[in-house]
Amino acid sequence: MEIRGLLHYYLRMESATKSREDFLEALLMLEESGQPLETTRVAKLLGISKPAVHQMGHELIKHGWITRRDYGDMKLTDEGRAIAVKVYERHRVLKQFLLSLGVNEEVAEHDCCLMEHIISDETFEAIKKKI
């Protein structure tokens, strides 16, 4: 029973980390495409509600990863940008790697979105060297 509780907690924490990283990655993607980092655009990109964007925004502000003016656009801090850049690089490299193996585009996109959060630095660097 104790192990189940710990496993549930661990999985919940991992999910929260994935959600934070996905959010930061989405902000970076919007920024790089020249789009404003506004709630509606983030919600659409992530497929979540605007209230969920506000809630995650508050969480990321508490961590010091973004700033936001009242009813204004969000902005990545240096620390938030570093996390986003790392995740986005993993996304691009892993997708390219999967495509080079013959995985179709849709599956490669889905799988790299999952893999980018859990792959070790060592494994990622080895994959990066191969492509």
Buried (B, 14 or more C-beta within 10 A) or exposed (E): EEEEEEEEEEEEEEEEEBBBBBBBBBBBBBBEEEEEBBBEBBBEBBEBEEEBBBEBBEBBBEEEBBBBEEEEBBBBBEEBBEBBBBBBBBBEBBBBBBBEEEBEEEEBBEBBBEBBBEBEEEEBEEBBEEE
